[in-house]
């Protein structure tokens, strides 16, 4: 597989050096707990210290330092994101060329490829086959770029296709099992059957929106994947013929059909599903906890994600979340890898679940969290991740791919524009971003 090379101008390099900062290199005794004879490892995380997530990371670092006392010392720095998603990423980007990166840092799953292409992170030291097998397949796939493992997720995520059991029972509809999901054609028939009942309830069949930002590609790229399509080539450098493929076009036209037939509201309606006025809803895994906590009277179920009529049984459901990686400035990759494995491992994953309700990334963590065995909805999401999880596109220009996907979805599904024309327009925009990258 061909490697990515970023072409940087001298002006870009100079700007990075001016805005970055040198990596912290304290002496033993200058940082509490860092003793003579220990190797110092710096680590950045994207959270505020006094949040549940920040505390989970802090505790994981503390237990690492206890386990490796006398050998390694990890020093955590909290660099929170701001409301627009910057802050953390701004500091990382400013430090790329300046010698200011830590040994280990967090990176959002979809951005791992971009971080690798831009020289922010480096491949981890080799993991054994047994070590890799501890993680869900989606975690290894997410962290692998050009056949090299760059990152390990501490948490995993998914999107549920939720349904109101009482409404579905009233309508006499049978939910399929996970290995035999409804196809688009079957689902459209179900929605048409449900429509009169939902109109009586002053609602809609689907509580569904096409939001601006990352949510759109996260929720709805599976409709492309289930038809055998991909949004980018395997090497991440080509979108023509992928992003504007027949499979993508058909997915966009499916959503347009859903809107045109009135199965969903074009304008978002707050709490439509939770108030009993929608039969189905696409939402993140956090919806289960939201319903259990705030809407206990809602009889919740999780159905299999709907698939293209051409689905061949392959992976297609949403995945991806924050991971740990070794920066390009880590001089001892073995030590950095040990810290990455610890921060993403079983105990850290259980801690993340207990403190934040974000899903862990390892089989053993799931098996040691009782709710994933005893609660049918959490179990369904876990099984969906395990058997059908599909990472988002791996490309150095992922942010543009995500934005382009959302814009096409909105213009076609809500605006009624021609899908092929809109997809071709976005291919041109993505290609402009890809011009910075060449093949060796």
C-alpha positions as CSV (number, residue, x, y, z in Angstrom):
1,X,0.0,0.0,0.0
2,X,1.3,3.4,-0.9
3,X,2.3,5.9,1.8
4,X,1.1,9.4,2.2
5,X,3.5,12.3,2.1
6,X,2.4,15.8,3.1
7,X,4.0,18.6,1.1
8,X,4.6,21.5,3.5
9,X,5.8,24.9,2.4
10,X,8.6,26.7,4.3
11,X,6.1,29.3,5.5
12,X,3.9,26.6,7.0
13,X,7.0,25.1,8.8
14,X,8.1,28.4,10.1
15,X,4.6,29.2,11.4
16,X,4.4,25.9,13.2
17,X,7.8,26.4,14.8
18,X,6.8,29.9,16.0
19,X,3.5,28.9,17.5
20,X,4.6,25.6,19.1
21,X,6.4,24.9,22.3
22,X,9.2,22.7,23.4
23,X,8.5,19.3,25.0
24,X,8.6,19.3,28.7
25,X,11.7,17.5,30.0
26,X,11.8,17.7,33.8
27,X,14.5,16.3,36.1
28,X,13.6,13.6,38.7
29,X,12.1,15.3,41.7
30,X,10.8,18.3,39.8
31,X,7.4,16.6,39.2
32,X,5.7,14.9,42.2
33,X,6.2,11.1,41.9
34,X,8.9,11.2,39.3
35,X,11.9,9.6,40.8
36,X,15.6,8.9,39.9
37,X,16.0,6.0,37.5
38,X,12.5,6.3,36.0
39,X,11.9,7.1,32.3
40,X,9.7,10.2,32.0
41,X,6.7,10.0,29.6
42,X,4.5,13.0,28.9
43,X,0.8,12.5,27.9
44,X,-1.9,14.9,26.7
45,X,-5.6,14.3,26.9
46,X,-8.4,16.3,25.5
47,X,-10.5,16.7,28.6
48,X,-10.8,19.0,31.6
49,X,-9.3,17.4,34.8
50,X,-12.4,17.7,36.9
51,X,-14.8,16.0,34.5
52,X,-15.7,12.4,34.8
53,X,-13.6,11.6,31.6
54,X,-10.7,13.6,32.9
55,X,-10.7,11.8,36.2
56,X,-10.9,8.5,34.5
57,X,-7.7,9.3,32.5
58,X,-6.0,10.6,35.7
59,X,-6.8,7.4,37.5
60,X,-5.5,5.3,34.6
61,X,-2.2,7.3,34.7
62,X,-2.0,6.9,38.4
63,X,-2.4,3.1,38.2
64,X,0.2,3.0,35.4
65,X,2.7,4.8,37.6
66,X,2.0,2.4,40.4
67,X,2.4,-0.7,38.2
68,X,5.6,0.6,36.6
69,X,7.1,2.3,39.7
70,X,10.9,2.5,39.2
71,X,10.7,2.0,35.5
72,X,8.4,4.6,33.9
73,X,6.6,7.7,35.1
74,X,3.7,9.2,33.1
75,X,2.9,12.9,33.6
76,X,-0.6,13.8,32.4
77,X,-1.6,17.2,31.0
78,X,-5.2,18.2,30.4
79,X,-5.8,20.3,27.3
80,X,-9.5,20.6,26.9
81,X,-11.3,21.3,23.6
82,X,-13.4,24.4,23.3
83,X,-17.0,24.7,22.2
84,X,-16.0,24.7,18.5
85,X,-13.9,21.6,18.9
86,X,-10.6,23.5,18.9
87,X,-8.3,24.1,21.8
88,X,-6.8,20.7,22.1
89,X,-6.4,20.2,18.3
90,X,-5.0,23.7,18.0
91,X,-2.3,23.0,20.5
92,X,-1.4,19.7,18.8
93,X,-1.2,21.3,15.4
94,X,0.9,24.2,16.7
95,X,3.3,21.8,18.2
96,X,3.8,19.5,15.2
97,X,7.0,21.0,13.9
98,X,8.2,22.8,17.0
99,X,9.4,19.9,19.2
100,X,6.5,20.4,21.6
101,X,4.5,17.2,21.2
102,X,4.2,14.8,24.2
103,X,5.2,11.2,24.1
104,X,1.6,10.0,24.0
105,X,-1.6,11.9,23.1
106,X,-5.3,11.3,22.5
107,X,-6.7,11.5,19.0
108,X,-10.3,11.1,17.8
109,X,-10.8,7.9,15.9
110,X,-11.7,9.4,12.5
111,X,-8.6,11.7,12.6
112,X,-6.0,9.0,13.1
113,X,-5.3,8.8,9.4
114,X,-4.8,12.5,9.2
115,X,-2.5,12.6,12.2
116,X,-0.4,9.8,10.7
117,X,-0.2,11.5,7.3
118,X,0.8,14.8,8.9
119,X,3.6,13.3,11.0
120,X,1.9,13.9,14.3
121,X,1.9,10.2,15.4
122,X,4.1,7.2,14.6
123,X,3.4,3.5,14.4
124,X,3.3,1.7,17.8
125,X,5.8,-1.0,18.7
126,X,4.6,-4.4,17.5
127,X,1.8,-6.0,19.5
128,X,1.5,-9.7,19.9
129,X,-1.3,-11.5,18.2
130,X,-2.8,-12.1,21.6
131,X,-2.6,-8.4,22.6
132,X,-4.4,-7.3,19.4
133,X,-7.1,-9.9,19.8
134,X,-8.1,-8.3,23.1
135,X,-9.6,-5.4,21.2
136,X,-12.7,-5.3,19.2
137,X,-11.9,-5.6,15.4
138,X,-13.2,-2.1,14.8
139,X,-10.6,-0.7,17.2
140,X,-7.7,-2.3,15.4
141,X,-9.1,-1.3,12.0
142,X,-9.6,2.2,13.2
143,X,-6.1,2.5,14.4
144,X,-4.4,0.9,11.4
145,X,-3.0,3.1,8.6
146,X,-1.2,1.7,5.6
147,X,-1.0,-1.7,7.4
148,X,0.7,-0.2,10.5
149,X,-1.0,0.1,13.9
150,X,-0.9,3.7,15.1
151,X,-3.5,4.0,17.9
152,X,-5.6,2.0,20.3
153,X,-9.0,3.2,21.4
154,X,-9.8,3.4,25.1
155,X,-13.5,3.7,24.2
156,X,-15.7,2.6,21.3
157,X,-19.0,4.0,20.2
158,X,-22.0,3.1,18.2
159,X,-25.4,4.3,16.9
160,X,-28.6,2.5,17.8
161,X,-31.7,2.1,15.6
162,X,-34.2,2.4,18.4
163,X,-37.8,1.5,18.5
164,X,-40.8,2.0,20.7
165,X,-41.9,-1.5,21.6
166,X,-45.4,-0.5,22.5
167,X,-46.0,1.2,19.1
168,X,-44.4,-1.6,17.2
169,X,-46.6,-4.1,19.0
170,X,-49.7,-2.0,18.4
171,X,-48.9,-2.0,14.7
172,X,-48.3,-5.7,14.6
173,X,-44.8,-5.4,13.3
174,X,-42.1,-8.0,14.0
175,X,-38.5,-6.8,14.5
176,X,-35.9,-8.9,12.6
177,X,-32.8,-10.4,14.2
178,X,-29.4,-8.9,13.9
179,X,-28.3,-11.1,11.1
180,X,-31.4,-10.5,9.0
181,X,-32.0,-6.7,9.2
182,X,-34.7,-5.0,7.2
183,X,-33.6,-3.9,3.7
184,X,-34.4,-0.5,2.4
185,X,-37.3,-1.8,0.4
186,X,-38.7,-3.7,3.4
187,X,-38.2,-0.8,5.7
188,X,-40.1,1.6,3.3
189,X,-43.0,-0.8,3.4
190,X,-42.9,-0.8,7.2
191,X,-42.9,3.0,7.3
192,X,-45.8,3.2,4.9
193,X,-47.7,0.7,7.1
194,X,-46.9,2.8,10.2
195,X,-47.7,6.2,8.8
196,X,-51.5,6.3,9.5
197,X,-50.9,5.1,13.1
198,X,-48.3,7.8,13.7
199,X,-50.5,10.5,12.2
200,X,-53.1,9.6,14.8
201,X,-50.5,10.1,17.4
202,X,-49.6,13.5,15.9
203,X,-46.1,12.2,15.2
204,X,-43.9,10.6,12.6
205,X,-42.6,7.1,11.8
206,X,-39.0,8.3,12.2
207,X,-37.4,10.7,14.6
208,X,-34.5,11.5,12.3
209,X,-32.5,14.6,11.4
210,X,-29.5,15.4,9.1
211,X,-27.5,17.6,11.5
212,X,-24.5,19.8,10.6
213,X,-21.2,18.4,11.7
214,X,-19.7,15.0,12.3
215,X,-23.1,13.4,13.3
216,X,-24.3,13.0,9.7
217,X,-21.5,10.8,8.4
218,X,-21.4,8.9,11.7
219,X,-25.1,8.0,11.6
220,X,-25.6,7.6,7.9
221,X,-22.5,6.4,6.1
222,X,-23.6,2.9,7.0
223,X,-26.2,3.2,4.3
224,X,-23.4,3.5,1.8
225,X,-21.3,0.7,3.3
226,X,-24.2,-1.8,3.5
227,X,-24.6,-1.5,-0.3
228,X,-20.9,-2.4,-0.7
229,X,-19.8,1.2,-1.2
230,X,-16.9,3.1,0.3
231,X,-16.5,6.9,0.5
232,X,-12.7,6.8,-0.2
233,X,-10.3,4.4,-1.8
234,X,-8.3,1.9,0.4
235,X,-5.3,4.2,0.3
236,X,-7.3,7.2,1.3
237,X,-6.2,9.3,-1.6
238,X,-9.0,8.9,-4.2
239,X,-12.6,9.8,-3.9
240,X,-13.7,10.0,-7.5
241,X,-15.6,6.7,-8.1
242,X,-16.1,6.2,-4.4
243,X,-17.7,9.2,-2.8
244,X,-19.8,9.7,-6.0
245,X,-20.4,6.0,-6.6
246,X,-23.7,4.4,-7.4
247,X,-24.0,3.1,-3.9
248,X,-23.6,6.6,-2.4
249,X,-26.1,8.0,-4.9
250,X,-28.6,5.3,-4.0
251,X,-28.2,6.0,-0.3
252,X,-28.8,9.7,-0.7
253,X,-31.9,9.0,-2.9
254,X,-33.2,6.6,-0.2
255,X,-33.1,9.4,2.3
256,X,-34.9,11.7,-0.1
257,X,-37.6,9.1,-0.4
258,X,-38.0,9.0,3.4
259,X,-38.4,12.8,3.4
260,X,-40.7,13.1,0.4
261,X,-43.1,10.4,1.8
262,X,-43.4,12.3,5.1
263,X,-42.0,9.5,7.2
264,X,-39.9,12.1,9.1
265,X,-40.2,15.8,9.9
266,X,-38.0,18.0,7.8
267,X,-37.5,20.3,10.8
268,X,-36.2,18.7,14.1
269,X,-38.7,18.2,16.8
270,X,-37.4,18.0,20.4
271,X,-38.0,14.7,22.2
272,X,-40.3,13.3,19.4
273,X,-39.3,9.7,20.1
274,X,-39.0,10.0,23.8
275,X,-42.5,11.5,24.1
276,X,-44.0,8.5,22.2
277,X,-44.7,10.3,19.0
278,X,-42.2,8.4,16.8
279,X,-41.8,4.7,16.3
280,X,-38.1,4.7,15.4
281,X,-35.0,6.8,16.1
282,X,-31.4,6.8,15.0
283,X,-29.2,8.1,17.9
284,X,-25.9,7.4,19.7
285,X,-25.5,4.6,22.3
286,X,-26.0,7.3,25.0
287,X,-29.8,7.3,24.1
288,X,-30.2,4.1,26.2
289,X,-29.0,5.8,29.3
290,X,-31.0,8.9,28.5
291,X,-34.2,6.9,28.2
292,X,-33.6,4.8,31.3
293,X,-32.8,7.9,33.3
294,X,-35.3,10.5,32.0
295,X,-38.0,8.5,30.2
296,X,-38.5,5.3,32.2
297,X,-42.0,4.8,30.9
298,X,-40.7,4.4,27.3
299,X,-40.5,0.7,26.4
300,X,-37.2,0.8,24.5
301,X,-35.8,-1.6,22.0
302,X,-32.8,-1.8,19.7
303,X,-33.4,-3.0,16.1
304,X,-30.7,-4.0,13.6
305,X,-29.4,-1.1,11.5
306,X,-31.3,-1.0,8.2
307,X,-29.3,-2.3,5.1
308,X,-29.2,-1.8,1.4
309,X,-31.1,-4.4,-0.7
310,X,-27.6,-5.4,-1.9
311,X,-26.1,-6.1,1.6
312,X,-23.8,-9.1,1.5
313,X,-23.5,-9.6,5.3
314,X,-20.4,-7.4,5.7
315,X,-19.6,-4.9,8.3
316,X,-21.5,-1.6,8.1
317,X,-22.6,-0.2,11.5
318,X,-21.2,3.0,13.1
319,X,-18.1,3.0,15.2
320,X,-15.2,5.2,16.4
321,X,-14.1,7.3,19.3
322,X,-11.0,8.6,21.2
323,X,-7.8,6.6,21.1
324,X,-4.2,6.9,22.4
325,X,-1.2,7.1,20.1
326,X,2.5,7.7,20.3
327,X,3.6,11.0,19.0
328,X,6.3,11.4,16.3
329,X,8.5,12.8,19.0
330,X,8.4,9.8,21.3
331,X,12.0,8.6,21.4
332,X,11.3,5.4,23.2
333,X,8.5,3.8,21.2
334,X,8.4,0.7,23.4
335,X,7.8,2.8,26.5
336,X,5.2,4.9,24.7
337,X,3.5,1.8,23.5
338,X,3.3,0.4,27.0
339,X,1.5,3.6,28.1
340,X,-0.8,3.4,25.1
341,X,-1.7,-0.2,25.9
342,X,-2.4,0.6,29.5
343,X,-4.5,3.7,28.8
344,X,-6.6,1.7,26.3
345,X,-6.7,-1.6,28.2
346,X,-9.2,-3.6,30.1
347,X,-9.1,-1.8,33.4
348,X,-9.1,1.6,31.7
349,X,-12.0,0.6,29.6
350,X,-14.0,-0.5,32.6
351,X,-13.1,2.8,34.4
352,X,-14.3,4.8,31.3
353,X,-17.7,3.0,31.4
354,X,-18.1,3.3,35.1
355,X,-17.3,7.0,35.1
356,X,-18.6,8.2,31.8
357,X,-20.8,5.5,30.3
358,X,-18.7,5.4,27.2
359,X,-18.3,1.9,25.8
360,X,-15.0,0.2,26.4
361,X,-12.8,-1.1,23.6
362,X,-11.8,-4.7,24.7
363,X,-13.8,-7.9,24.9
364,X,-12.7,-8.5,28.5
365,X,-14.0,-5.1,29.6
366,X,-17.4,-5.8,28.1
367,X,-17.5,-9.2,29.6
368,X,-16.8,-7.8,33.1
369,X,-19.5,-5.1,32.9
370,X,-22.7,-6.8,33.9
371,X,-25.1,-4.6,32.0
372,X,-23.8,-5.8,28.7
373,X,-24.7,-9.3,29.6
374,X,-28.1,-8.7,31.3
375,X,-29.6,-5.7,29.5
376,X,-31.0,-6.6,26.1
377,X,-30.5,-3.1,24.7
378,X,-26.9,-2.7,25.8
379,X,-26.2,-6.3,24.7
380,X,-27.6,-5.5,21.2
381,X,-25.3,-2.5,20.8
382,X,-22.3,-4.6,21.9
383,X,-23.2,-7.4,19.5
384,X,-23.6,-4.8,16.7
385,X,-20.2,-3.4,17.4
386,X,-18.6,-6.8,17.6
387,X,-20.1,-8.3,14.5
388,X,-20.8,-5.5,12.2
389,X,-18.7,-2.4,13.3
390,X,-17.2,-0.4,10.4
391,X,-14.8,2.5,11.0
392,X,-15.3,5.8,9.3
393,X,-13.3,6.6,6.1
394,X,-9.5,6.6,6.6
395,X,-8.0,9.5,4.7
396,X,-5.7,12.4,5.5
397,X,-8.5,14.8,4.4
398,X,-11.2,13.2,6.6
399,X,-12.7,16.5,7.9
400,X,-13.5,17.6,4.3
401,X,-15.0,14.2,3.5
402,X,-17.2,14.5,6.6
403,X,-18.3,18.0,5.7
404,X,-19.0,17.0,2.1
405,X,-21.1,14.1,3.1
406,X,-23.3,16.2,5.4
407,X,-23.7,18.9,2.7
408,X,-24.8,16.4,0.0
409,X,-27.2,14.7,2.5
410,X,-28.9,18.0,3.3
411,X,-29.0,19.2,-0.3
412,X,-30.4,16.0,-1.7
413,X,-32.7,14.7,1.1
414,X,-34.0,18.1,2.2
415,X,-33.4,20.3,-0.8
416,X,-34.4,17.8,-3.5
417,X,-31.3,18.4,-5.6
418,X,-29.9,15.8,-8.0
419,X,-27.7,13.4,-6.0
420,X,-25.2,12.7,-8.8
421,X,-24.6,16.4,-9.4
422,X,-24.1,17.2,-5.8
423,X,-21.8,14.3,-5.2
424,X,-19.6,15.2,-8.2
425,X,-19.4,18.8,-6.9
426,X,-18.1,17.6,-3.5
427,X,-15.6,15.3,-5.2
428,X,-14.0,18.3,-6.7
429,X,-13.8,20.0,-3.3
430,X,-12.3,16.9,-1.6
431,X,-9.8,16.6,-4.5
432,X,-8.6,20.1,-3.8
433,X,-7.7,19.1,-0.3
434,X,-6.0,15.9,-1.5
435,X,-3.7,17.9,-3.7
436,X,-1.5,18.5,-0.7
437,X,-0.7,14.8,-0.6
438,X,1.3,12.8,-3.1
439,X,2.1,9.2,-3.5
440,X,5.7,8.1,-3.1
